[in-house]
Structures are given as structure tokens and as C-alpha cells.
Amino acid sequence: MTIDASELRARLDAGLAVMPTEIGDSLDATARDKLIQYLLLLGRWNQAYNLTAVRDPREQVARHLLDSLAVLPWVTQGPVLDLGTGAGLPGIPLALARPGLAFTLLDSNGKKARFVRQALLELGLEQVDVIQIRLEAYQPKRKFATIVARALASLRELYLSARGLAADDGRLLALKGRLAKEELAALVACQAADPVLAEAARAAEVTRAPGARLSESRIHPLVVPGIDGERTLIEVPLGGSIHGYDKNHRHR
């Protein structure tokens, strides 16, 4: 397949133009060119390795680049961890848009990790690290303020995996398609049984507003140009500090 870089760039620009202004404003011409460079590199590697099921680069603009960038308004604090990054999604597009934040891209697949390292080298993303390891074996020296995951596992599984990796004010940003009520209910039940959240709820009971719910996840519907199906971002609080509560029982 002949890939026309100018066509891909036009598709990218058109998509960004109808997304929230903050997203397009975070990507200058150089960053946008690097996003297309990333897709071209992915296309070359896909000829030898099965890195992504989406093979048409024109589809990849929406289903990989724009879909990843849709969560950018919530990626404001680092360091950032991308769980199960695969071919570098959503981590690489987000890192290009947030050059001031440190990123770690985690995946256990050796071929995909090698591709991501090569992509980071060619794109000049020096603030991004790649870790090839199984999630359950990962023990970082520094915890993460933001943890992102794109179509990786159920919300409950993501919460249980991510909470031990999060800083005190950490958040999980889970990018999903259509959200099943049963999946959300399983997350709520899991949070209700979490002793850290239970302690925080008891300590905050006297100061929070009537009717407020501590540690409540937030659901953000997303509109991604070029994708017809539902896209949803679930923002889940993690770590030892939840909604203004810290481990020393002080309210900030």
C-alpha cells in the first residue's frame, strides 16, 4: 500500500480541528509531523510484525492518533504511566502533546517494546521510557500521578493493577468503548471494599459537602472524529490521597 503522508496529515488536521481546542493547540506543526512520522514507521514495522490490527494508515489517524489524543485534557500531571502500551498507544501521541511530562510505557511483549524504543529514538522523545515487563512484576521506584490504559482490561482489573503504582493524588484514566453497567458496578464494589478508601471516607465524613461521594469515579463521554462507536473515559481516583485526603488525616 502506498502511503501518502500529506493525506494523513490532512486527515489529522481535520480531525483535530473539531476536537476540543486544547488538544489542537497542544500540537504545533512539528508535533503533528512527528505523529505522521510515527504512523509511517508503524506501517513499515507492521509488514513484518503484527503490532496493530488496524492496518490502513488512513484508519489509524482516527483509531490510533485521535482516539489517543482524546484523553489529553485530563493528562495534566506527571509522571505518566501507559499500561499495556502495545505499539505505543496512547503514550506516544500523548507524549508528543505533553513534552514537559515524563512518560513510562509498559508492555510485556518484546516485539512491541522494540518497536516503541525505535519510535522514541526516531521521534526524539527523550522524556519517555519503555519498560518491558509483566504488569504484576513491575515495581517502580517512583509512583505515578497519571495512569492511562486503552482497551486493556476490565475497570476492576485496571483498578486493582494500578492502585499500587499511583502517587497519593494519582488517577487512572481508562479509555473504553461502550461502558457496560456491570463493569462499572464491579469497579464500585471493588472500591467499596478497599480499606484505604474506607479510611479516607471515615476521616472526611465531617468536612465533605452533604451528598458528596468520596472516591467517586467520573465518566466522560468522548467524541472522536472518524470513529462512529461510543468512546468513554473513566477517571478513577487512586493512591493514598483521595479528593483532598492524605495519609496524615489532613484535609487540603
C-alpha positions as CSV (number, residue, x, y, z in Angstrom):
1,M,0.0,0.0,0.0
2,T,1.3,3.4,-1.0
3,I,1.1,5.8,2.0
4,D,0.6,9.5,1.2
5,A,2.0,11.4,4.2
6,S,0.3,14.6,3.1
7,E,-3.1,12.9,3.0
8,L,-2.5,11.5,6.5
9,R,-1.5,15.0,7.8
10,A,-4.7,16.5,6.2
11,R,-6.8,13.9,8.0
12,L,-5.1,14.6,11.2
13,D,-5.5,18.3,10.9
14,A,-9.2,18.0,10.0
15,G,-9.8,15.7,13.0
16,L,-8.0,18.0,15.4
17,A,-10.0,21.0,14.2
18,V,-13.2,19.6,15.5
19,M,-11.9,18.3,18.8
20,P,-11.5,20.4,22.0
21,T,-9.3,23.4,21.3
22,E,-6.8,22.4,24.0
23,I,-5.9,19.3,22.0
24,G,-5.1,21.0,18.7
25,D,-3.3,23.9,20.5
26,S,-1.0,21.4,22.2
27,L,0.3,20.1,18.9
28,D,2.3,22.5,16.8
29,A,3.4,21.7,13.2
30,T,6.5,19.8,14.3
31,A,4.5,17.6,16.7
32,R,1.9,16.9,14.0
33,D,4.6,15.9,11.6
34,K,6.0,13.6,14.2
35,L,2.6,11.9,14.6
36,I,2.5,11.2,10.9
37,Q,6.2,10.0,11.1
38,Y,5.1,7.6,13.8
39,L,2.3,6.2,11.6
40,L,4.7,5.7,8.7
41,L,7.1,3.9,11.0
42,L,4.3,1.7,12.3
43,G,3.3,0.8,8.8
44,R,6.8,-0.3,7.9
45,W,7.1,-2.5,11.1
46,N,3.6,-3.9,10.5
47,Q,4.8,-5.5,7.3
48,A,7.0,-7.9,9.4
49,Y,5.3,-7.8,12.9
50,N,1.7,-7.8,14.0
51,L,1.8,-4.7,16.0
52,T,-1.8,-3.5,15.4
53,A,-4.9,-5.0,13.9
54,V,-5.7,-1.7,12.2
55,R,-3.6,-1.9,9.0
56,D,-4.8,1.0,6.9
57,P,-2.9,4.2,7.9
58,R,-5.9,6.3,7.0
59,E,-7.9,4.5,9.6
60,Q,-5.1,4.7,12.0
61,V,-5.3,8.5,12.1
62,A,-8.7,8.3,13.8
63,R,-8.5,5.0,15.6
64,H,-5.0,5.4,16.9
65,L,-3.9,9.1,16.9
66,L,-7.2,11.0,17.5
67,D,-8.5,8.3,19.9
68,S,-5.4,8.5,22.0
69,L,-5.4,12.3,22.0
70,A,-9.0,12.5,23.1
71,V,-7.8,12.0,26.7
72,L,-5.2,14.8,26.6
73,P,-7.3,17.4,28.6
74,W,-7.1,15.0,31.6
75,V,-3.3,14.3,31.2
76,T,-2.0,17.3,33.1
77,Q,0.3,15.8,35.8
78,G,3.3,13.6,35.5
79,P,4.9,11.2,35.7
80,V,2.5,9.3,33.4
81,L,2.3,5.5,33.1
82,D,0.8,3.9,30.0
83,L,-0.3,0.4,31.0
84,G,-0.1,-2.1,28.2
85,T,1.1,0.4,25.6
86,G,1.4,-2.1,22.8
87,A,2.7,-0.2,19.8
88,G,2.9,3.0,21.9
89,L,-0.7,3.9,22.3
90,P,-1.9,6.2,23.8
91,G,1.6,7.0,25.3
92,I,3.4,8.3,22.2
93,P,0.7,10.7,20.9
94,L,0.2,12.0,24.5
95,A,4.0,12.5,25.0
96,L,4.2,14.5,21.7
97,A,1.5,16.7,23.0
98,R,2.9,17.0,26.6
99,P,6.7,17.3,26.1
100,G,7.0,18.7,29.7
101,L,5.8,15.5,31.3
102,A,7.7,12.3,31.9
103,F,6.2,9.1,30.5
104,T,6.8,5.4,31.1
105,L,5.3,3.0,28.5
106,L,4.8,-0.5,29.9
107,D,4.3,-3.7,27.9
108,S,5.4,-7.3,28.3
109,N,5.6,-8.0,24.5
110,G,9.2,-8.0,23.3
111,K,8.5,-7.1,19.6
112,K,6.2,-4.3,20.6
113,A,8.7,-2.9,23.1
114,R,11.4,-2.9,20.5
115,F,9.2,-1.0,18.1
116,V,8.4,1.6,20.7
117,R,12.1,2.1,21.6
118,Q,12.8,2.7,17.9
119,A,9.9,5.1,17.5
120,L,11.0,7.1,20.6
121,L,14.5,7.3,19.1
122,E,13.4,8.5,15.7
123,L,10.8,10.9,17.2
124,G,13.3,12.3,19.7
125,L,11.1,11.7,22.7
126,E,13.7,11.8,25.4
127,Q,11.2,12.2,28.3
128,V,9.8,8.7,27.6
129,D,11.0,5.4,29.0
130,V,10.0,1.9,27.8
131,I,9.7,-0.9,30.3
132,Q,9.3,-4.5,29.1
133,I,7.8,-6.4,32.0
134,R,4.6,-8.1,33.1
135,L,2.4,-5.6,35.0
136,E,2.2,-7.7,38.1
137,A,6.0,-7.8,38.4
138,Y,6.5,-4.1,37.9
139,Q,7.8,-2.3,41.0
140,P,8.7,1.3,40.1
141,K,10.9,3.4,42.3
142,R,8.7,6.4,41.7
143,K,4.9,6.3,41.7
144,F,2.7,7.9,39.0
145,A,0.4,10.8,39.1
146,T,-1.5,9.7,36.0
147,I,-2.0,6.2,34.8
148,V,-3.6,5.6,31.4
149,A,-4.9,2.4,29.8
150,R,-6.6,2.0,26.5
151,A,-8.9,-1.0,25.9
152,L,-6.7,-3.2,28.2
153,A,-8.8,-4.9,30.8
154,S,-11.9,-4.5,32.9
155,L,-12.2,-1.5,35.1
156,R,-12.0,-3.7,38.2
157,E,-8.8,-5.3,36.9
158,L,-7.3,-2.0,36.0
159,Y,-8.1,-0.5,39.4
160,L,-6.5,-3.4,41.3
161,S,-3.4,-3.3,39.0
162,A,-3.0,0.4,39.0
163,R,-3.6,1.5,42.6
164,G,-0.3,0.2,43.9
165,L,1.5,2.2,41.2
166,A,-0.1,5.5,41.9
167,A,1.1,8.5,43.8
168,D,-1.0,9.9,46.6
169,D,-3.1,12.0,44.3
170,G,-2.9,9.6,41.4
171,R,-5.6,8.9,38.9
172,L,-6.5,6.1,36.5
173,L,-7.7,7.2,33.1
174,A,-9.3,4.2,31.4
175,L,-10.3,4.7,27.7
176,K,-13.2,2.4,26.8
177,G,-15.8,1.9,24.1
178,R,-19.4,1.4,25.3
179,L,-19.3,1.1,29.1
180,A,-21.3,-1.8,30.5
181,K,-23.2,-1.1,33.7
182,E,-22.0,-4.4,35.1
183,E,-18.4,-3.4,34.6
184,L,-18.9,-0.1,36.4
185,A,-20.8,-1.8,39.2
186,A,-17.9,-4.2,39.7
187,L,-15.5,-1.3,40.0
188,V,-17.7,0.4,42.6
189,A,-17.9,-2.8,44.6
190,C,-14.2,-3.2,44.5
191,Q,-13.6,0.4,45.6
192,A,-16.2,0.0,48.5
193,A,-14.1,-2.9,49.8
194,D,-10.8,-1.0,49.6
195,P,-9.5,-0.3,53.1
196,V,-7.6,2.8,52.1
197,L,-10.7,4.4,50.6
198,A,-12.9,3.3,53.5
199,E,-10.5,5.0,55.9
200,A,-10.4,8.2,53.8
201,A,-14.2,8.2,53.7
202,R,-14.5,8.0,57.5
203,A,-11.9,10.7,58.0
204,A,-13.6,13.1,55.5
205,E,-17.1,12.5,56.6
206,V,-17.3,15.6,58.8
207,T,-16.0,18.0,56.2
208,R,-17.3,17.0,52.9
209,A,-20.4,18.6,51.5
210,P,-23.8,16.9,52.1
211,G,-24.4,14.3,49.4
212,A,-20.8,14.2,48.2
213,R,-19.4,10.8,47.4
214,L,-15.8,10.3,48.2
215,S,-13.6,8.5,45.6
216,E,-16.4,8.5,43.0
217,S,-15.2,7.8,39.5
218,R,-16.1,10.2,36.8
219,I,-17.4,9.2,33.4
220,H,-16.6,11.4,30.4
221,P,-18.2,10.7,27.0
222,L,-15.8,11.4,24.2
223,V,-16.3,12.3,20.6
224,V,-13.5,11.1,18.3
225,P,-13.8,12.2,14.7
226,G,-13.8,9.2,12.3
227,I,-15.0,6.8,15.0
228,D,-18.7,6.0,14.9
229,G,-18.9,3.9,18.1
230,E,-19.1,5.2,21.6
231,R,-15.9,6.2,23.3
232,T,-15.8,6.8,27.1
233,L,-13.2,7.9,29.5
234,I,-13.5,6.7,33.1
235,E,-11.5,8.8,35.6
236,V,-10.8,6.8,38.7
237,P,-9.1,8.2,41.8
238,L,-6.2,6.1,43.1
239,G,-3.5,6.2,45.8
240,G,-3.4,7.3,49.4
241,S,-4.8,10.8,48.9
242,I,-8.4,10.8,47.6
243,H,-10.3,14.0,47.0
244,G,-8.2,16.1,49.3
245,Y,-7.4,13.5,52.0
246,D,-3.9,12.4,52.8
247,K,-2.4,9.6,54.9
248,N,-1.8,12.0,57.8
249,H,-5.5,12.7,58.0
250,R,-5.1,16.3,56.9
251,H,-7.6,18.0,54.5
252,R,-6.1,20.1,51.8
